[in-house]
Amino acid sequence: MSKKTVLVAGGGGFIGGYLVSRLLKDGFQVRSVDIKPLDQWYQVFGDAENVVADLKLIESCNAACDGVDDVYNLAADMGGMGFIENNKALCMLSVLINTHLLQAALDARVDRFFYASSACVYNADKQKSEDVIPLKEADAYPAMPEDGYGWEKLFSERMCRHFREDYGLYTRVARFHNVYGPLGTWDGGREKAPAATCRKIIHAKETGASEVEIWGDGKQTRSFMYIDDCIKGILAIMDSQILEPINLGSDEITTIEGLYDMVEEIAGVKFKHNHDLTAPKGVNGRNSDNTLIKEYLGWAPSIRLRDGMEKTYQWIHSEYLKKHAGQPV
């Protein structure tokens, strides 16, 4: 195991950085590849092979897969709901990454290939109500995914399936449900709801404001998975006999309004909630049905939202103070 070389595509990203860290600790040789300049990576490890390259290009994928045993594809151009809804074409161009990585992995005869999909693949008709029934894996069809980003993920899932069926490439696919935690994006427009909530409440607290803005009416329901659960799930699914795409997410559901209430409690403050009904808010309800992952692995993400949000809040608060003091972040 310690002699294996693994590729983490998107290793400079939030989840990718944590995965690289875990794989290094487990004794793997890691090649971490990302399009961002090295000084923009979320985490950089000196004992990994760190490569800046555009994996939308087939030649970059061929070089990345050369001499590699396993591939973890976490690379994608994406962000929070505001970014996804306003950059549909950009999100769909990520299809080139998975397509070229699959071909390069096949040519390089890698042993295993993991693809990070998303709950955005699920049929929108099943997510119209805040009182959502947890989404089973079969609910991705008939297809009606999130426009742009969801279609790219669903198509790439099928590519993984057909490379396995037609060419014998070992592929595993996990559908991530809203991953969050320290070291993630917390401002700039690509941040997701947990980080955006922390930032808004921290800013209001530090500036003496009396209210915070919530996108939508706040009744939208979601589940959020702490990063430690995500990494554990990735490795378990890669090592499993699970052939079909499978949910990887918490089944602890909350409203967006409830998320703000939770972070205010953590911060020891209470603000008036101002709802922007014109802002992107995504589907009305989404939650993970963890029946299958429990059957296959005897495990499912279980870190409490309150516990994960407290750690995330403390980290973002520290970064916020550094930024506004003019210190490097």
C-alpha positions as CSV (number, residue, x, y, z in Angstrom):
1,M,0.0,0.0,0.0
2,S,2.8,2.4,0.9
3,K,4.3,2.0,-2.5
4,K,1.2,3.1,-4.4
5,T,1.2,6.4,-6.3
6,V,-2.1,8.2,-6.4
7,L,-3.3,11.2,-8.4
8,V,-5.6,13.7,-6.7
9,A,-7.1,15.8,-9.5
10,G,-8.2,19.1,-7.9
11,G,-5.7,18.6,-5.1
12,G,-5.4,22.4,-4.6
13,G,-9.1,22.6,-3.8
14,F,-10.9,22.4,-0.5
15,I,-11.8,18.7,-0.4
16,G,-8.7,17.8,-2.5
17,G,-6.4,19.3,0.1
18,Y,-7.8,17.3,2.9
19,L,-7.7,14.1,0.8
20,V,-4.0,14.7,-0.1
21,S,-3.3,15.1,3.6
22,R,-5.0,11.9,4.5
23,L,-3.4,9.9,1.7
24,L,0.1,11.1,2.7
25,K,-0.5,10.1,6.3
26,D,-1.6,6.7,5.0
27,G,1.7,6.2,3.3
28,F,0.8,6.8,-0.3
29,Q,2.9,8.7,-2.8
30,V,0.7,11.6,-4.0
31,R,0.6,13.6,-7.1
32,S,-1.6,16.6,-6.5
33,V,-2.7,18.5,-9.7
34,D,-4.7,21.7,-9.9
35,I,-5.2,24.6,-12.4
36,K,-4.8,27.3,-9.8
37,P,-1.3,28.8,-9.1
38,L,0.3,27.1,-6.2
39,D,-0.1,30.1,-3.9
40,Q,-3.9,29.9,-4.4
41,W,-4.1,26.2,-3.3
42,Y,-6.1,25.6,-0.1
43,Q,-3.3,23.4,1.3
44,V,0.2,22.6,-0.1
45,F,2.2,19.6,1.1
46,G,6.0,19.5,0.6
47,D,6.0,15.7,0.5
48,A,3.5,15.6,-2.3
49,E,4.3,16.1,-6.0
50,N,2.5,19.4,-6.7
51,V,1.7,20.1,-10.3
52,V,-0.1,23.1,-11.8
53,A,-1.9,22.0,-15.0
54,D,-5.1,22.4,-16.9
55,L,-6.8,19.0,-16.7
56,K,-9.3,20.0,-19.4
57,L,-6.5,19.3,-21.8
58,I,-5.8,15.6,-22.7
59,E,-2.1,16.1,-22.7
60,S,-2.2,17.3,-19.1
61,C,-4.3,14.3,-18.1
62,N,-1.9,11.9,-19.8
63,A,1.0,13.4,-17.9
64,A,-1.0,13.4,-14.6
65,C,-1.9,9.7,-15.0
66,D,1.6,8.5,-16.0
67,G,2.9,6.0,-13.5
68,V,-0.2,6.3,-11.2
69,D,-2.0,3.4,-9.6
70,D,-5.2,5.2,-8.4
71,V,-7.0,8.4,-9.6
72,Y,-9.3,10.5,-7.4
73,N,-11.1,13.1,-9.6
74,L,-12.3,16.0,-7.5
75,A,-11.5,18.6,-10.1
76,A,-14.3,20.9,-11.3
77,D,-15.0,24.6,-11.9
78,M,-17.7,25.2,-9.3
79,G,-18.8,27.1,-6.2
80,G,-21.9,28.0,-4.2
81,M,-25.4,28.4,-5.6
82,G,-24.8,31.9,-6.8
83,F,-21.8,30.8,-8.8
84,I,-23.5,27.7,-10.2
85,E,-26.6,29.5,-11.3
86,N,-24.6,32.3,-13.0
87,N,-21.9,30.2,-14.7
88,K,-23.7,27.2,-16.3
89,A,-21.4,27.0,-19.3
90,L,-18.3,27.3,-17.2
91,C,-19.5,24.5,-14.9
92,M,-20.3,22.2,-17.9
93,L,-16.8,22.6,-19.3
94,S,-15.6,20.4,-16.4
95,V,-16.9,17.5,-18.5
96,L,-13.6,17.8,-20.4
97,I,-11.7,17.0,-17.2
98,N,-13.5,13.7,-16.4
99,T,-13.6,12.6,-20.0
100,H,-9.9,13.2,-20.6
101,L,-9.0,11.8,-17.2
102,L,-10.9,8.6,-17.9
103,Q,-9.2,8.1,-21.2
104,A,-5.8,8.9,-19.8
105,A,-6.4,6.5,-16.8
106,L,-7.4,3.8,-19.2
107,D,-4.3,4.3,-21.4
108,A,-2.1,4.4,-18.4
109,R,-3.7,1.2,-17.0
110,V,-4.4,2.6,-13.6
111,D,-5.9,0.3,-11.1
112,R,-8.8,2.4,-9.8
113,F,-10.7,5.6,-10.6
114,F,-12.9,7.7,-8.2
115,Y,-15.2,10.4,-9.4
116,A,-16.7,13.1,-7.1
117,S,-20.3,13.7,-8.3
118,S,-22.9,15.8,-6.6
119,A,-26.5,15.8,-5.2
120,C,-27.1,18.4,-8.0
121,V,-27.8,15.4,-10.3
122,Y,-31.1,14.7,-8.6
123,N,-34.5,15.2,-10.4
124,A,-35.7,18.8,-9.6
125,D,-39.3,17.6,-9.4
126,K,-38.4,15.6,-6.2
127,Q,-37.0,18.8,-4.5
128,K,-39.8,21.2,-4.9
129,S,-41.0,21.0,-1.3
130,E,-39.2,22.0,1.9
131,D,-40.7,18.8,3.4
132,V,-38.4,16.8,1.1
133,I,-38.4,13.0,1.2
134,P,-34.7,12.0,1.5
135,L,-33.2,11.5,-2.0
136,K,-32.5,7.9,-2.9
137,E,-29.9,7.1,-5.6
138,A,-32.6,6.0,-8.0
139,D,-34.1,9.5,-7.8
140,A,-31.6,10.8,-10.3
141,Y,-33.8,9.4,-13.1
142,P,-35.8,10.4,-15.0
143,A,-33.2,13.0,-15.5
144,M,-33.9,16.6,-14.5
145,P,-30.7,17.7,-12.7
146,E,-29.5,21.2,-11.7
147,D,-29.1,23.1,-15.0
148,G,-25.5,23.3,-16.1
149,Y,-23.5,21.9,-13.2
150,G,-25.9,19.0,-12.5
151,W,-26.0,17.9,-16.1
152,E,-22.2,17.8,-16.3
153,K,-22.1,15.6,-13.1
154,L,-24.8,13.3,-14.4
155,F,-23.1,12.9,-17.8
156,S,-19.8,12.2,-16.1
157,E,-21.3,9.6,-13.9
158,R,-22.5,7.8,-17.0
159,M,-19.0,8.0,-18.5
160,C,-17.6,6.3,-15.5
161,R,-20.2,3.6,-15.8
162,H,-19.5,2.9,-19.4
163,F,-15.7,3.0,-19.1
164,R,-16.2,0.3,-16.4
165,E,-18.6,-1.8,-18.4
166,D,-16.9,-1.4,-21.8
167,Y,-13.3,-1.3,-20.9
168,G,-13.1,-2.9,-17.5
169,L,-11.8,0.2,-15.7
170,Y,-12.5,0.1,-12.0
171,T,-14.6,3.2,-11.3
172,R,-16.4,4.4,-8.1
173,V,-18.8,7.4,-7.9
174,A,-20.0,9.3,-4.9
175,R,-22.7,12.0,-4.9
176,F,-21.5,14.6,-2.4
177,H,-24.1,16.6,-0.4
178,N,-22.9,20.0,0.6
179,V,-19.4,19.6,2.1
180,Y,-18.1,22.2,4.6
181,G,-15.4,22.8,7.2
182,P,-12.3,24.9,8.1
183,L,-9.9,25.8,5.3
184,G,-12.7,26.2,2.8
185,T,-13.8,29.2,0.7
186,W,-15.6,31.7,2.9
187,D,-15.9,34.8,0.7
188,G,-15.5,36.0,-2.9
189,G,-18.7,34.5,-4.4
190,R,-17.8,30.7,-4.6
191,E,-18.5,30.0,-0.9
192,K,-21.3,27.7,0.0
193,A,-24.1,28.2,2.5
194,P,-22.3,27.2,5.8
195,A,-19.3,29.4,5.1
196,A,-21.4,32.3,3.8
197,T,-23.6,32.1,6.9
198,C,-20.6,32.3,9.2
199,R,-19.1,35.2,7.2
200,K,-22.3,37.3,7.2
201,I,-22.8,36.8,10.9
202,I,-19.2,37.5,11.8
203,H,-19.3,40.7,9.6
204,A,-22.5,41.8,11.3
205,K,-21.1,41.2,14.7
206,E,-17.8,42.9,14.1
207,T,-19.4,45.9,12.4
208,G,-22.2,46.4,14.9
209,A,-24.9,45.7,12.3
210,S,-28.4,44.8,13.4
211,E,-29.4,42.5,10.6
212,V,-28.1,39.8,8.2
213,E,-29.3,39.0,4.7
214,I,-30.5,35.5,3.8
215,W,-30.9,34.3,0.2
216,G,-34.5,33.1,-0.3
217,D,-37.2,32.8,2.3
218,G,-35.0,30.7,4.6
219,K,-37.4,27.8,4.5
220,Q,-35.2,25.8,2.1
221,T,-34.1,22.5,3.7
222,R,-30.6,21.1,3.3
223,S,-28.1,18.6,4.8
224,F,-24.5,19.5,5.3
225,M,-21.5,17.1,5.6
226,Y,-18.4,17.9,7.6
227,I,-15.2,17.5,5.7
228,D,-13.9,14.7,8.0
229,D,-16.9,12.5,7.1
230,C,-16.4,13.3,3.4
231,I,-12.8,12.1,3.4
232,K,-13.6,8.9,5.3
233,G,-16.4,8.2,2.9
234,I,-14.3,8.8,-0.2
235,L,-11.7,6.2,0.9
236,A,-14.3,3.7,2.0
237,I,-16.2,3.9,-1.3
238,M,-13.0,3.6,-3.3
239,D,-12.2,0.4,-1.4
240,S,-15.8,-1.0,-1.7
241,Q,-17.7,-3.2,-4.1
242,I,-20.2,-0.5,-4.8
243,L,-20.7,-0.2,-8.6
244,E,-23.5,2.4,-8.8
245,P,-23.3,6.0,-7.8
246,I,-24.0,6.4,-4.1
247,N,-24.9,9.2,-1.7
248,L,-22.2,10.6,0.5
249,G,-23.8,13.1,2.8
250,S,-25.3,13.7,6.2
251,D,-29.0,13.0,6.7
252,E,-29.3,15.6,9.5
253,I,-31.6,18.1,7.9
254,T,-32.0,21.8,8.7
255,T,-33.6,24.9,7.2
256,I,-31.4,27.7,6.0
257,E,-33.1,29.9,8.6
258,G,-32.2,27.3,11.1
259,L,-28.6,27.3,10.0
260,Y,-28.5,31.1,10.6
261,D,-30.0,30.6,14.1
262,M,-27.4,27.9,14.8
263,V,-24.5,30.1,13.9
264,E,-25.9,33.1,15.8
265,E,-26.0,30.9,18.8
266,I,-22.4,29.9,18.3
267,A,-21.5,33.5,17.9
268,G,-23.5,34.6,20.9
269,V,-25.6,37.1,19.0
270,K,-29.0,37.5,17.4
271,F,-29.9,39.6,14.3
272,K,-32.9,40.5,12.3
273,H,-33.1,38.3,9.2
274,N,-33.6,40.2,6.0
275,H,-34.7,37.8,3.2
276,D,-33.6,38.5,-0.4
277,L,-36.3,36.7,-2.4
278,T,-34.6,37.6,-5.8
279,A,-31.3,35.9,-4.9
280,P,-30.3,32.4,-6.1
281,K,-31.6,29.9,-3.5
282,G,-31.5,26.5,-5.3
283,V,-34.1,23.8,-4.8
284,N,-36.6,24.1,-2.0
285,G,-35.6,20.8,-0.3
286,R,-32.7,18.4,-0.5
287,N,-31.6,15.7,1.9
288,S,-29.5,12.5,1.6
289,D,-31.1,9.0,2.0
290,N,-28.3,7.0,3.5
291,T,-29.9,3.6,3.3
292,L,-27.6,2.2,0.7
293,I,-24.3,3.4,2.2
294,K,-25.3,1.9,5.5
295,E,-26.1,-1.4,3.8
296,Y,-22.8,-1.5,1.9
297,L,-20.4,0.0,4.4
298,G,-22.2,-0.2,7.8
299,W,-21.4,3.5,8.1
300,A,-22.7,6.9,7.0
301,P,-21.6,10.5,7.7
302,S,-22.6,11.3,11.3
303,I,-20.7,14.3,12.6
304,R,-23.3,16.7,14.1
305,L,-23.9,19.9,12.2
306,R,-23.6,21.9,15.4
307,D,-20.2,20.5,16.1
308,G,-18.9,21.0,12.6
309,M,-20.3,24.5,12.3
310,E,-18.6,25.5,15.6
311,K,-15.2,24.5,14.2
312,T,-15.9,26.2,10.9
313,Y,-17.1,29.4,12.5
314,Q,-14.0,29.7,14.7
315,W,-11.7,29.2,11.7
316,I,-13.6,31.7,9.5
317,H,-13.7,34.2,12.4
318,S,-9.9,34.0,12.7
319,E,-9.5,34.4,9.0
320,Y,-11.9,37.4,8.9
321,L,-10.0,39.2,11.6
322,K,-6.7,38.6,9.9
323,K,-8.0,39.9,6.6
324,H,-9.5,43.0,8.1
325,A,-6.3,43.7,10.0
326,G,-4.4,43.5,6.7
327,Q,-2.6,40.3,7.6
328,P,-2.0,37.4,5.1
329,V,-4.9,35.0,4.9
